[in-house]
Amino acid sequence: MSELRKAAVLLMSLPEEDAAALLGKLTPKQVEVVSIEIAKLGRLSGTEQESVIQDFAGVNPAALGVAGGGLEVASHLVEKALGAEASKTLENVRQSIQSLPFGFLKKIDPQNLMTYIMDEHPQTIALILSHLPSTYGAEIIKGLPAERQLQVIRRIANMGQTNPEVISEVERGLESRMANVMNQSFEKAGGVNSVAEILNVTDRATERTLLESLAQEDPELVDEIRRLMFVFDDIGKLTDKDIQTVLKNVETSQWAMALKGASPELKQKVLGNLSTRAAQTLNEEIDYLGAKKLSEVEAVQQQIVDIVRKLEDAGQITVHAAEENEQLVQ
């Protein structure tokens, strides 16, 4: 990774005010160069951010996972950093980005692009992906059939210099075919999150029947849905009796790690269901752990969520949202 890209990734990982303040200490030309790189970034992965941020001391791991760069983000930072003197730099940034091959695809969702290039020759797909950010290209590759994935990757690896006229021809053809998509705004609907939300408020029998049937076709999808139906923070909604059942099935070391990233209310809810001595021991273990990566904390939180779901399936606890407001019969 180039030093320029590292600088762009670091700036995108900082709060906006801090990033703008740093840019404000650079010369207009330096701001322009870095801003162009930010505009080229596209989507960032937490792994790439972490790799860059580990070069710098004292960074909060909770800052990982921003959506990424883009022309709009870069422009906003330049305006904040240079104020009234931003116009010339902004224009240079826009011209640089717009002149990049396939630059118009940065505002197109990968799934929409997939529809248009799925049946293209592997060499054409390889040419397009070689001019896009790696995270964007990875999403496209993931959606291709296995045989086509290999063909495209092989061609990208062996691709040398390409005639600019060929690039321009492919770009014009694709841009023309996608003109309608580029001029439309899309609203994201459906997806696994929607399924989880629907099942969260259905009766338990319907939920179980649907998930069992779906599991026969796609067990991995069912796992994804179930993880979204009950998240770690929802433990705070459990009754004291159910929390005590969960406590018996989760190791103290797991609670210590998981509660590092929990709200004060949830932490108190858990500690309140322990004996004074056990609560003191858990608090000490939490303090002893020190700073931990957010990804590590979330992984342990998910382990506890999985245990909660297993306890629910066994009928030992009740977590179903639809039952929260169910009328009690005396």
N, C-alpha and C positions, 0 to 999 in steps of 0.2 A: 504494500500500500504506500503510495507516495506521501511525502510530508504535507503536500498541499491538501490532499484528500483527508489526511488525519486532522489537519487544522479545521477543515469544513465539518467533519464529523463531530469534533470536540465542540465547536460553536453551536451546532444543532442540539447538543446534549445539555447545554447550559440554559438556565432561564433566559427568556428573551431580553430582559433588561441587562443582564450580565454580558450576554453575547454582543448586544449593541454597544455596550460600554467598551468592550475589547476592540471591536471594529473601529470605534471612534478614535483609538490611539494609533491607527494605521494611516498611511498616506492614502489619498483617493485611489491611486493606481493599485495599491495592495488590497484595498477594499474591493475594487473591481475584480481582481483576480480570484480572491477568496469567494466573493459572492457568486461568480460564475460557477465555481466548483460546487457551492451549496445548491445552486439551481440545477446542477446536473445530477445531484445525489439520488433523487428519487426516494424510494423507501429504504429505510435502514433496518437492519436486524439488531436485536439486543446483543448478539454475539460480536458483531462488528464494532458496535459502540463500546462494549466492555473491553475489547482488545485495545482500542485507542485510549480509553479512559484509564486503563491500568498503568499507562505511562505517566500519569499525573497523580500526585498524592492528595489524599483527603477528599476525594470525590464521593458524594452520596450515591450508593448503588441504586437508590430509588429513582434516580434520574434516568435510568435506562428505559428503552422502549418507546422513544418518541416516534411519531409517524414517519418523519424523514424531512428531506429538503424540498426543493421545487422552486420555480421562478417566483411564485407569490411570496413564499417565506423569505427568500433572498432579498426581494424588493423591500419587504417590510423592515428587515434588519438594516438595509442600506439607508432607508429613510430615517430610521431612528438614530443611526450612527452619524450621518452627514448632514441631516436637517435640510436647510435651504440649498446646500451645495450638492444634493443627491441626484438632481435631474440628469446631469451628463453621465454620471456613473451608471445610473439606472438604464439609460438608453443603450450604453455600451453592453451592459449585461444582457438586456433583452435581445439585442442584435446577435450577440455571440451564441445565445441559446437557440434562437430561432434558426440560425444558420447551421446548426448541428444536424447531421442526417437523422431522419426519423424523430426529430425533436417534438413533433406534434403528438407523438404517441405517449408522452409523459402525462398527458391529461386524460388518457384513455385507460379504463380498467382492463387489466390483463385478460379477464374472462371475455370481454367484448372483442379484444384483439384476437383471442383464440378462435372465435367464430369465423374470422376472416382469413386466417392463415393456416387453419387446420389442414386444408387440402392442397396447400402450396407445395412446390417441390422442396425437399429438405435443404437444398442449397439456398433457396430464397429465404426460408425460415432462418437458416444459419446467418445469412447476411443481415437480416433484420435484428436478430438477437445480439449480434456482435456489436451493434451500435446502441444498445439499451443498457441501463444499469443492471448489474448482476442479479440483484434481488428480484427485479422485474422479469428478467429472463428465466430465472429459476421457476417462477410461477407458471410461465408458459411451458417450459420443459416438463414440469410435473403433470400438466394436462394432456400431453401427447401420448399416444400409444407407445409401449415399450420399444418396439422395433424402430419407430420414427424417432424416439428420443436418441437412440444410439446413432442413427444416421445424421441427425442434426449436430450432435456433439462432435462427432468425427469430422464433420465439415467445418465446424467452428475452429477446431484444433488445427486443421490443415489449411485454414484460410490465410492467405498472404495479402498482398496489395490487391485492391479491387478498383477497376476503372471507375472514376467518379461519375461517368455518364451512366454506367450500369446502376450505380447506387441511386442516382437521381431518377432514373426510369422506374425502378422498383418503388421508390418513395412516392413518386407522383401517382403511380397506379394504385398503391395502397391508400394514399390520402384521398384519392377520388372515390374509391369504393366505400371508404369510411366517413365520407362527408356528412351523411345523415346522423351517424353516431356522434360525431364531434359537435354537431349543432344542437344536440338534444341533451337534456339533463335527465339523469336517471335517479330514481329513489330505490335504495336497497330494501328489499322486503324478503320475508321468508328466511330460510336458513335454519341451522341447528338451534340458534338462540330462540327463534320463534317457537320451535317445537318444544323446547324446554319450558318456555313460559306458558304454553298451552297446557302441557301435562302437569305443570305445577298447580294448576287450579282445577284439574279434572278429578273425579273420584278415584280412589286408590285402585279399585277393581279394573276400571277402564285403562288406567295408566299401565297396570301390570300386564294386561292382555295385549295392549298395543306394543309394549316394549318386548315382550316375549316373542310375539310374532315377527317383529322387525329383527330381533336378534338371530332368527333362523336364516335371514338373508344377509344381514350386515352387522355382525356383533361389535365391530369397531365403532360404527356409527352410534350404536346403543350406548356404548361406554362414554362416548363424547357427550351425548344427550344427558346421561345420568350425572355426569360431572357438573354440568351447567345447571341442573335442576336444584342442586343443593350445594352451596358454596360455604367456605369455612366460616364466614361471618354469621351464617344462619344458625350456627351452633348456639348463639345467644338467644335464639327464639325457642330453644328446647326447654322443657320443664326441668326443674331441679332434679327430679327423679331420673329423667332420661340422661341428663348430663352426668349424673353419678354412674349410670350404666356405661356411658362412653369412657369415663375416667378409668373404669376398671379394665378397659380393653386397649388403652393407649399408654405407652411407656412415658415415664416422667421426662425422659430426654426428648421425646417427640413433642410433648407439650411445651417444653422450654424453648425449643427452636421455633415452633409454630406461633407461640405467643409474642415472639420478638416483633412480629409485624401486625399484631392484633390491636384493635381499638381498646382504649382503657375500659370501656363498658364490658366487652367480651372477656378481657383478662380478669376483671373483677368477678364476672359471672362464674368463670371456671374456678378461680381461687376460692370463691365463696362456698363452693361445694366440696372443698377439701377440709380436712382437720387443720387446726392452727399450725401444728408441726409440719404437716405435709405441704401446706401453702407456703410456709417459710422456706422449706427445702426447695420448692419449685422456684420461688423468687430468687433464691441464692444461685440456682443453676442458670436461670435466665441472665442474671448479672455476670456470671462467670463466663458465659459464652462470648461476650463482647460483640463487636460489630460483625454482622454476617451478610453475605450477598442476598439480595432480594430473591434471586432465583432459588437459592437453597432453602430459604424460609418457605416460599410458596410450594416447593416440592414436598416438604414435610406436612404443610397444611393440607395438601391434596391427599396424602396418605391417611390423614385423620378423617377427611371427608369420605374416602373409600371405606374406612372402618364403620363410619356412621351409616352409610348406605347398606352395608352388609348386616348391621344390627337391625336396621329397619326391615330388610328382607326376611330376617329370622323372626320378626315379630316382637323383638325385645324392646324397641323404642318406636316412637311415632314422630316423623318429621314432615309429614305431608301437609303442604300449605293449605289445602282445601279443608283440612280438619281443624285449623286454628280457630275458625269462627263457628264450628259446629255446636249446635245446641246440646246442652247436657240434660240428661233425664235423671231426676232424683229417684 
